[in-house]
Amino acid sequence: MAILVPAAKAATGKERSFAILLASAFLLNIGNKIYELVLPLMMYDITHSSVAMASMRTAELLPNLLFGMLIGVVVDRVNKKRWVLLMIAVQACLLLSLVGLAQAGIPFLPVYYLIGFLLMTFNYGYFNAQISLTKLCVPSDRLTAANAKLTFAETFVGIMGPAVSSLVLLLAHIHDGLLITAGLYVISLFLMRTLKVQEPVPLAPHGSFIADLREGWTMFRANRMLVMMTVFVVLLNCTMTVVNTTMIFYAKDELHLSSSALALTLSSAGAGGLLGSICAKRLRDSMGLGKLFGASFIGNGLSFLGLYASNGPLLMIPALILGGFATAVYTVSVYTFRLEQTPAPLMGRIGGITGTLFRLGMPVTVYAAGWVMMWWGSSVIFLTAAILNALFFLGYWKTALWRIR
């Protein structure tokens, strides 16, 4: 019994730490949901341009591509809790600066692009450390369930989308929604201050930065299955991100939906995502991780076909529910596989390397999508994405990843 009691206390402590991490992630997801609604609407109100909306999205995607690997090395070198607190605090300040710009009526787009770029830089800094903290707070045999809970928190916020959107639209100015986001970040900041986690000794700060990065890269390349998974994630992220960006313009410019109707329609994806996160562990146990990941290709492809065939919100909603389910399953599969394959001391670097590679094609494809929408409309993007997903699945089906349990 003397041996079991400390173990029980350690397990309880880890559960409490993960609960704090989960609660903080939930608050940040609510804030991000408001931000995701407000910023595109602000850009659309200023420009009424698909290219401007796509350019903002491109600016938000670039940080992961440019700095993901470097952030990963830094996260492995520092105290992760302190790093997370810094990332949250800086994002709150940037959000307040966006509010100031909007209140001053400054329409200079490069400033908005720069702030969007910085927001996502620090957001990725937080996310990379959150991955490492999850690895430290959760036993290996519970990683699938932990990732499902984190995905559940994100998708539950998606279901709350109409309520959140209604609150924002009732405000005197839509940019005031960013004040709510900043407030949620501040609450999350104080919550994370209570987190207690046993962190490994960080890398010596005087060590070679390049050597640390090379060590992570060598470890990544040696894991053939992780490399293979990364290739397919790169491809899928391109189609998924382009479709998600296109949907907002399609609904506003082609279907002429109001902001409230748009929020209600898009929230249906959250319902599917919630179901997907609930079912992910059970599906993984019955199908295996490899087949579950492959099934997400098909689910998203069918969702894209549904969007292609839709001419109003009633037809969009079933497609979005299916897409939300497939995306949740996809997210849980990828993050669980990466956590299971990576030792804790290398989690920051592997997370940074894979995070960078995951988004390798996204900025170019999203920017190009803005011009495609302007020239040929949104339907071309939905159909092309569906066809590409089918081709990706055929390639994936023949790999060893399909047989992973």
C-alpha positions in Angstrom: 0.0 0.0 0.0 2.9 2.4 0.7 3.9 2.0 -2.9 0.4 2.4 -4.3 -0.5 5.6 -2.5 2.1 7.8 -4.2 1.1 6.3 -7.5 -2.5 7.1 -6.9 -1.7 10.6 -5.9 0.4 11.1 -9.0 -2.5 9.8 -11.1 -4.9 12.2 -9.4 -2.5 15.1 -9.9 -2.2 14.3 -13.6 -6.0 14.1 -13.9 -6.3 17.5 -12.2 -3.6 19.0 -14.5 -5.3 17.7 -17.6 -8.7 19.1 -16.4 -7.1 22.6 -16.1 -5.5 22.2 -19.5 -8.9 21.1 -20.9 -10.8 24.0 -19.3 -8.2 26.5 -20.6 -8.5 25.0 -24.1 -12.3 25.3 -23.9 -12.1 29.0 -23.1 -9.6 29.7 -25.8 -11.7 27.8 -28.3 -14.7 30.0 -27.5 -12.5 33.0 -28.0 -11.2 31.7 -31.2 -14.7 30.9 -32.5 -15.6 34.6 -31.9 -12.4 35.7 -33.6 -13.0 33.4 -36.6 -16.5 34.9 -37.0 -15.6 38.6 -36.4 -12.4 39.0 -38.5 -13.7 37.6 -41.9 -16.8 39.8 -41.4 -14.7 42.8 -40.7 -12.6 42.1 -43.8 -15.7 41.6 -45.9 -17.3 44.8 -44.6 -14.1 46.7 -45.5 -13.4 45.3 -48.9 -16.3 43.0 -50.2 -13.5 41.0 -51.8 -12.8 37.3 -51.9 -9.1 38.0 -52.5 -8.8 40.2 -49.4 -10.5 37.5 -47.3 -8.2 34.8 -48.7 -5.1 37.1 -48.2 -6.0 37.5 -44.5 -6.3 33.7 -44.2 -3.0 33.3 -46.0 -1.4 35.7 -43.5 -2.7 33.6 -40.6 -1.3 30.4 -42.1 2.2 31.7 -42.8 3.5 31.6 -39.2 3.2 27.9 -38.9 5.1 27.4 -42.1 7.8 29.9 -41.4 8.4 29.5 -37.6 6.9 26.1 -36.7 10.2 24.2 -36.5 12.0 27.1 -34.6 9.1 27.3 -32.1 9.4 23.6 -31.5 13.0 23.9 -30.6 12.3 26.8 -28.2 9.4 24.9 -26.5 11.8 22.0 -25.8 14.2 24.5 -24.2 11.9 26.4 -21.9 9.5 25.9 -19.1 6.3 25.1 -21.0 3.9 26.5 -18.4 5.6 29.9 -18.5 5.8 29.8 -22.2 2.0 29.1 -22.5 1.3 32.0 -20.1 3.4 34.3 -22.3 1.7 33.2 -25.5 -1.8 33.8 -24.1 -1.0 37.2 -22.7 0.5 38.5 -26.0 -2.5 37.3 -28.0 -4.8 39.2 -25.6 -2.8 42.3 -26.2 -2.9 41.9 -30.0 -6.7 41.4 -29.9 -7.0 44.7 -28.0 -4.9 46.4 -30.7 -7.3 45.1 -33.4 -10.2 46.6 -31.4 -8.3 49.9 -31.3 -7.8 49.9 -35.1 -11.4 49.2 -35.8 -12.6 51.9 -33.3 -10.3 54.4 -35.0 -11.8 53.5 -38.4 -8.4 52.6 -39.9 -9.0 50.6 -43.2 -5.3 50.1 -43.9 -5.3 46.3 -44.8 -1.6 45.5 -44.3 -1.9 46.4 -40.6 -4.8 43.9 -40.2 -2.7 41.3 -42.1 0.3 41.9 -39.8 -1.8 41.5 -36.6 -3.4 38.4 -38.0 0.1 37.0 -38.8 1.3 37.8 -35.2 -1.8 36.4 -33.6 -1.4 33.0 -35.4 2.4 33.0 -34.6 1.7 33.2 -30.9 -1.3 31.0 -31.2 0.9 28.3 -32.7 3.5 28.9 -29.9 0.7 28.1 -27.4 -0.6 25.1 -29.3 2.9 23.5 -29.6 3.4 23.8 -25.9 -0.2 22.5 -25.2 0.8 19.3 -27.1 3.8 18.8 -24.9 1.8 19.5 -21.8 -0.8 17.0 -22.8 2.0 14.4 -23.2 3.2 15.2 -19.7 -0.3 15.3 -18.1 -1.7 12.1 -19.6 -0.6 8.4 -19.4 0.3 6.9 -22.8 -2.7 4.5 -22.7 -5.1 7.5 -22.4 -3.8 9.7 -25.1 -6.6 8.8 -27.6 -9.2 9.6 -25.0 -7.4 12.8 -24.0 -7.2 14.0 -27.6 -10.9 13.1 -28.1 -11.7 15.3 -25.1 -9.7 18.2 -26.5 -11.5 17.8 -29.8 -14.8 17.5 -28.0 -14.1 20.9 -26.4 -13.4 22.4 -29.7 -16.5 20.9 -31.5 -18.8 21.6 -28.5 -17.9 25.3 -29.0 -18.8 24.8 -32.7 -22.3 23.7 -31.6 -22.5 26.8 -29.4 -21.7 28.9 -32.6 -25.2 30.3 -33.1 -25.5 31.4 -29.4 -22.0 32.9 -29.5 -22.7 34.6 -32.9 -26.0 36.0 -31.7 -24.2 37.5 -28.7 -21.6 39.1 -31.0 -24.2 40.4 -33.5 -26.2 42.0 -30.7 -23.2 44.2 -29.8 -23.1 47.8 -30.9 -20.1 47.1 -33.1 -19.1 43.7 -34.4 -15.4 44.4 -33.5 -16.5 44.5 -29.9 -16.6 40.7 -30.1 -12.8 40.8 -30.0 -13.1 42.4 -26.5 -14.9 39.2 -25.4 -12.2 37.1 -27.0 -9.5 39.1 -25.1 -11.4 38.7 -21.9 -11.6 34.9 -22.3 -7.9 34.8 -23.0 -7.3 36.7 -19.7 -9.5 34.2 -17.8 -7.5 31.3 -19.4 -4.3 33.0 -18.4 -5.2 33.0 -14.7 -6.5 29.4 -15.0 -3.2 28.2 -16.5 -1.3 29.8 -13.6 -2.8 27.1 -11.3 -1.5 24.3 -13.5 0.9 21.9 -11.8 3.0 19.6 -14.0 6.3 17.8 -13.6 8.3 18.9 -16.6 11.5 17.3 -17.8 14.7 19.3 -17.4 14.8 21.7 -20.4 17.6 21.6 -22.9 20.6 23.6 -21.9 20.1 27.1 -23.2 23.8 27.3 -24.3 23.4 24.2 -26.5 23.5 24.6 -30.3 20.1 25.6 -31.7 20.8 24.0 -35.0 22.0 20.8 -33.3 18.8 20.6 -31.4 16.7 21.1 -34.5 18.8 18.5 -36.4 18.3 16.0 -33.6 14.5 16.5 -34.0 14.7 16.2 -37.8 16.8 13.1 -37.6 14.3 11.5 -35.2 11.4 12.5 -37.5 13.0 11.1 -40.6 13.9 7.8 -38.8 10.2 7.3 -38.1 9.0 6.1 -41.6 5.3 5.8 -40.5 5.2 9.3 -39.1 6.8 10.7 -42.3 4.2 8.8 -44.4 1.3 10.1 -42.2 2.7 13.6 -42.5 2.6 13.5 -46.3 -1.1 12.6 -46.3 -1.9 15.3 -43.7 -0.2 17.9 -46.0 -2.5 16.9 -48.9 -5.7 16.7 -46.8 -5.0 20.0 -45.0 -4.8 21.7 -48.4 -8.3 20.6 -49.5 -9.9 21.1 -46.1 -8.5 24.6 -45.5 -9.5 25.8 -49.0 -13.0 24.5 -48.6 -13.4 26.0 -45.1 -12.2 29.4 -46.5 -14.4 29.1 -49.5 -17.6 28.3 -47.5 -17.7 31.8 -45.9 -17.4 33.6 -49.2 -19.9 31.2 -50.9 -22.5 31.7 -48.2 -22.1 35.5 -48.1 -21.5 36.4 -51.8 -23.4 33.7 -53.7 -26.1 32.5 -51.3 -26.5 36.0 -49.7 -26.9 34.7 -46.2 -27.0 37.1 -43.3 -24.3 36.9 -40.7 -26.7 35.2 -38.3 -27.8 32.6 -40.9 -24.2 32.0 -41.8 -23.3 31.3 -38.2 -26.3 29.0 -37.7 -25.4 27.1 -40.9 -21.7 26.7 -40.1 -22.5 25.6 -36.6 -23.9 22.3 -38.0 -20.4 21.2 -38.6 -19.9 21.5 -34.9 -22.7 19.0 -34.3 -21.0 16.5 -36.6 -17.6 17.2 -34.9 -19.1 16.6 -31.5 -20.4 13.2 -32.5 -17.1 12.4 -34.2 -15.1 13.2 -31.0 -17.4 11.1 -28.9 -17.1 8.2 -31.3 -13.4 8.5 -32.1 -12.0 6.2 -29.3 -14.6 3.5 -29.9 -14.0 3.6 -33.7 -10.3 3.4 -33.1 -10.7 0.3 -30.9 -12.9 -1.4 -33.5 -11.3 -0.3 -36.8 -7.8 0.6 -35.9 -6.1 4.0 -36.2 -5.0 3.5 -39.8 -8.5 2.6 -41.2 -10.1 5.4 -39.1 -7.7 7.9 -40.6 -8.4 6.6 -44.1 -12.2 6.8 -43.5 -11.8 10.5 -42.8 -10.7 11.0 -46.4 -13.9 9.6 -47.7 -16.1 11.4 -45.2 -14.6 14.8 -46.1 -14.7 14.0 -49.8 -18.5 13.2 -49.6 -19.0 16.4 -47.6 -17.3 18.5 -50.3 -19.5 16.8 -52.9 -22.6 17.8 -50.8 -21.4 21.4 -50.8 -20.9 21.3 -54.6 -24.5 20.1 -55.0 -26.0 22.6 -52.5 -27.9 25.8 -53.5 -29.0 26.9 -50.0 -28.4 26.3 -46.3 -30.8 23.3 -46.1 -28.6 21.3 -48.4 -25.4 22.6 -46.9 -26.2 21.5 -43.4 -26.1 17.7 -44.0 -22.8 18.1 -45.8 -21.4 20.2 -43.0 -22.5 17.7 -40.4 -20.7 14.9 -42.3 -17.6 17.1 -42.8 -17.6 18.0 -39.1 -17.7 14.3 -38.1 -14.9 13.4 -40.5 -12.7 16.3 -39.5 -13.0 15.4 -35.8 -12.1 11.8 -36.5 -9.2 13.0 -38.7 -7.9 15.4 -36.0 -8.0 12.8 -33.2 -6.3 10.2 -35.4 -3.4 12.5 -36.4 -2.7 14.0 -33.0 -3.0 10.6 -31.2 -0.6 9.0 -33.7 1.9 11.8 -33.3 1.8 11.7 -29.5 2.2 7.9 -29.4 5.2 8.0 -31.8 7.1 10.8 -30.0 9.2 10.8 -26.8 8.3 13.6 -24.4 11.7 15.3 -24.5 11.4 15.7 -28.3 7.7 16.6 -28.4 8.2 20.3 -29.0 10.6 19.7 -31.9 8.6 16.9 -33.5 5.4 19.0 -33.0 7.1 21.9 -34.6 8.5 20.0 -37.6 5.3 18.1 -38.3 3.2 21.3 -37.6 5.2 23.1 -40.2 5.0 20.3 -42.8 1.3 19.8 -42.1 0.7 23.3 -43.4 3.2 23.3 -46.2 0.8 23.7 -49.1 -2.0 25.7 -47.3 -0.9 29.3 -47.8 -0.4 28.9 -51.6 -3.6 26.9 -52.1 -5.7 29.3 -50.0 -4.4 32.4 -51.8 -5.0 30.7 -55.2 -8.5 29.8 -54.1 -9.3 33.5 -53.6 -8.6 34.1 -57.3 -10.4 30.9 -58.4 -13.5 32.1 -56.5 -13.4 35.4 -58.3 -13.0 33.9 -61.7 -15.0 30.7 -61.7 -17.0 30.7 -58.4 -17.0 28.4 -55.4 -18.4 25.2 -57.0 -15.2 24.5 -58.9 -13.3 24.4 -55.6 -15.8 22.1 -53.9 -15.7 19.6 -56.8 -12.0 19.7 -57.2 -11.4 19.1 -53.5 -13.8 16.1 -53.5 -12.0 14.5 -56.5 -8.6 15.1 -54.9 -9.7 13.4 -51.6 -10.8 10.3 -53.5 -7.4 10.2 -55.2 -5.6 10.6 -51.9 -7.6 7.8 -50.4 -6.7 5.4 -53.2 -3.0 6.2 -52.6 -3.3 5.8 -48.8 -5.2 2.5 -49.1 -2.1 0.9 -50.5 0.3 2.0 -47.8 1.3 0.3 -44.5 -0.5 3.1 -42.6 -3.9 1.4 -43.5 -3.0 -1.6 -41.3 -2.0 0.4 -38.1 -4.0 -0.6 -35.0 
